[in-house]
Amino acid sequence: MSITEVPAYNRILVGTDGSLLAEPTIVRAAGLAAANGADVVIVCAYTTLSSRESASQEASAAQVATLGQVPGAATATKALEEAVAIVEQHGVRVSAALLVDAEPAVALLEAAKQYEVDALVLGAIRDTSIVGRLLGNVASEVVRKAHRDVLIVRPLPGSDEPNVGEDVVVETQET
């Protein structure tokens, strides 16, 4: 197969969680879509917060996106709106913007299948936590299970890359 025989991407899926790596990931997806004349599907997976957690601003602030899953629909909606704005600023069409109450890898893989995307673009940090080493992360699971091309976007050189095991709060403290 020659390079001229490689089909262009028509639809690209990008996952977002509103993290520091989300914007560079979305920009990369928009650039890839623009270069291929493709449209973009944006997925933000979230977990429903209890009414007590939703009422507490501290709970929402302390519960950071864990393995790509955003705490609460309100936070996820904001992340999704920001992602749509970034893609549209690059002149690329957003064919779907999805808030999904599910595990991130499942949400991404199901949306990829449903929307018949040609490629997925995901951000990935280096997870050195015990949980990360034992269970893997969203990007690893998607790469293993996807039947499409997957582009993993890493933090830019010189940027602060959080160490999930040390820098990210994943549990809400009871008050």
C-alpha positions as semicolon CSV with decimal commas, in nm:
position;residue;x (nm);y (nm);z (nm)
1;M;0,000;0,000;0,000
2;S;0,135;0,340;-0,091
3;I;0,077;0,661;0,101
4;T;-0,170;0,776;-0,163
5;E;-0,384;0,469;-0,090
6;V;-0,420;0,543;0,281
7;P;-0,778;0,661;0,333
8;A;-0,836;0,997;0,497
9;Y;-1,014;1,018;0,831
10;N;-1,377;1,127;0,797
11;R;-1,471;1,137;1,164
12;I;-1,241;1,169;1,466
13;L;-1,339;1,115;1,828
14;V;-1,165;1,306;2,107
15;G;-1,206;1,244;2,477
16;T;-1,199;1,530;2,725
17;D;-1,195;1,552;3,103
18;G;-1,120;1,922;3,148
19;S;-0,769;1,848;3,276
20;L;-0,453;2,039;3,185
21;L;-0,389;1,789;2,907
22;A;-0,739;1,828;2,761
23;E;-0,670;2,142;2,558
24;P;-0,357;2,014;2,378
25;T;-0,542;1,689;2,308
26;I;-0,844;1,870;2,164
27;V;-0,621;2,099;1,956
28;R;-0,439;1,793;1,816
29;A;-0,773;1,629;1,727
30;A;-0,896;1,951;1,562
31;G;-0,573;1,981;1,363
32;L;-0,596;1,620;1,248
33;A;-0,961;1,673;1,152
34;A;-0,881;1,993;0,962
35;A;-0,599;1,822;0,770
36;N;-0,832;1,538;0,672
37;G;-1,152;1,735;0,615
38;A;-1,307;1,534;0,898
39;D;-1,560;1,622;1,163
40;V;-1,516;1,561;1,536
41;V;-1,711;1,373;1,799
42;I;-1,632;1,488;2,154
43;V;-1,693;1,262;2,453
44;C;-1,678;1,354;2,821
45;A;-1,736;1,070;3,067
46;Y;-1,851;1,165;3,413
47;T;-1,970;1,009;3,734
48;T;-2,287;1,121;3,906
49;L;-2,229;1,292;4,239
50;S;-2,456;1,236;4,535
51;S;-2,674;1,529;4,639
52;R;-2,441;1,587;4,934
53;E;-2,134;1,597;4,707
54;S;-2,311;1,823;4,458
55;A;-2,408;2,067;4,734
56;S;-2,053;2,093;4,860
57;Q;-1,823;2,316;4,657
58;E;-1,529;2,162;4,841
59;A;-1,628;1,814;4,731
60;S;-1,648;1,918;4,369
61;A;-1,314;2,099;4,386
62;A;-1,136;1,821;4,572
63;Q;-1,262;1,542;4,353
64;V;-1,040;1,572;4,047
65;A;-1,100;1,379;3,725
66;T;-0,991;1,028;3,805
67;L;-0,860;0,823;3,515
68;G;-1,047;1,047;3,271
69;Q;-1,382;1,044;3,451
70;V;-1,513;1,384;3,553
71;P;-1,689;1,424;3,889
72;G;-2,043;1,547;3,827
73;A;-2,250;1,650;3,527
74;A;-2,193;2,024;3,585
75;T;-1,814;1,989;3,569
76;A;-1,844;1,759;3,268
77;T;-2,074;2,003;3,090
78;K;-1,818;2,281;3,137
79;A;-1,536;2,058;3,003
80;L;-1,749;1,959;2,704
81;E;-1,845;2,320;2,625
82;E;-1,478;2,423;2,637
83;A;-1,386;2,137;2,403
84;V;-1,657;2,232;2,152
85;A;-1,536;2,594;2,155
86;I;-1,175;2,487;2,090
87;V;-1,269;2,263;1,797
88;E;-1,496;2,526;1,643
89;Q;-1,224;2,795;1,683
90;H;-1,012;2,580;1,451
91;G;-1,287;2,582;1,188
92;V;-1,376;2,216;1,237
93;R;-1,732;2,082;1,253
94;V;-1,844;1,909;1,574
95;S;-2,086;1,635;1,469
96;A;-2,163;1,528;1,828
97;A;-2,078;1,645;2,180
98;L;-2,161;1,373;2,430
99;L;-2,188;1,371;2,808
100;V;-2,181;1,008;2,917
101;D;-2,236;0,879;3,271
102;A;-2,004;0,580;3,237
103;E;-1,650;0,456;3,274
104;P;-1,433;0,659;3,034
105;A;-1,294;0,374;2,823
106;V;-1,640;0,223;2,781
107;A;-1,788;0,562;2,688
108;L;-1,515;0,629;2,432
109;L;-1,530;0,284;2,272
110;E;-1,910;0,279;2,252
111;A;-1,922;0,628;2,102
112;A;-1,651;0,532;1,851
113;K;-1,862;0,239;1,739
114;Q;-2,194;0,426;1,740
115;Y;-2,058;0,724;1,543
116;E;-1,838;0,508;1,317
117;V;-1,526;0,712;1,381
118;D;-1,203;0,640;1,198
119;A;-0,968;0,745;1,477
120;L;-0,963;0,831;1,847
121;V;-0,746;1,100;2,007
122;L;-0,679;1,075;2,381
123;G;-0,454;1,245;2,630
124;A;-0,245;1,030;2,861
125;I;-0,027;1,108;3,159
126;R;0,223;0,876;3,316
127;D;0,036;0,702;3,598
128;T;0,285;0,565;3,848
129;S;0,031;0,487;4,117
130;I;-0,026;0,132;4,235
131;V;-0,381;0,142;4,097
132;G;-0,252;0,269;3,763
133;R;0,007;-0,007;3,741
134;L;-0,237;-0,281;3,835
135;L;-0,546;-0,170;3,644
136;G;-0,397;0,036;3,364
137;N;-0,554;0,358;3,247
138;V;-0,814;0,477;3,001
139;A;-0,568;0,519;2,713
140;S;-0,423;0,171;2,765
141;E;-0,767;0,012;2,768
142;V;-0,880;0,200;2,458
143;V;-0,562;0,107;2,269
144;R;-0,613;-0,260;2,360
145;K;-0,981;-0,271;2,264
146;A;-1,025;-0,020;1,981
147;H;-1,066;-0,142;1,625
148;R;-0,960;0,198;1,495
149;D;-0,649;0,413;1,492
150;V;-0,569;0,569;1,830
151;L;-0,346;0,874;1,878
152;I;-0,216;0,929;2,231
153;V;-0,126;1,289;2,313
154;R;0,138;1,333;2,582
155;P;0,203;1,648;2,786
156;L;0,419;1,902;2,605
157;P;0,791;1,899;2,687
158;G;0,858;2,119;2,987
159;S;0,497;2,117;3,107
160;D;0,409;2,000;3,453
161;E;0,294;1,642;3,420
162;P;0,097;1,533;3,724
163;N;0,195;1,207;3,885
164;V;-0,142;1,048;3,952
165;G;-0,010;0,861;4,251
166;E;0,123;1,174;4,419
167;D;-0,041;1,488;4,283
168;V;-0,408;1,417;4,214
169;V;-0,675;1,400;4,484
170;V;-0,918;1,118;4,404
171;E;-1,130;1,086;4,716
172;T;-1,369;1,334;4,866
173;Q;-1,315;1,389;5,238
174;E;-1,624;1,368;5,455
175;T;-1,711;1,687;5,643
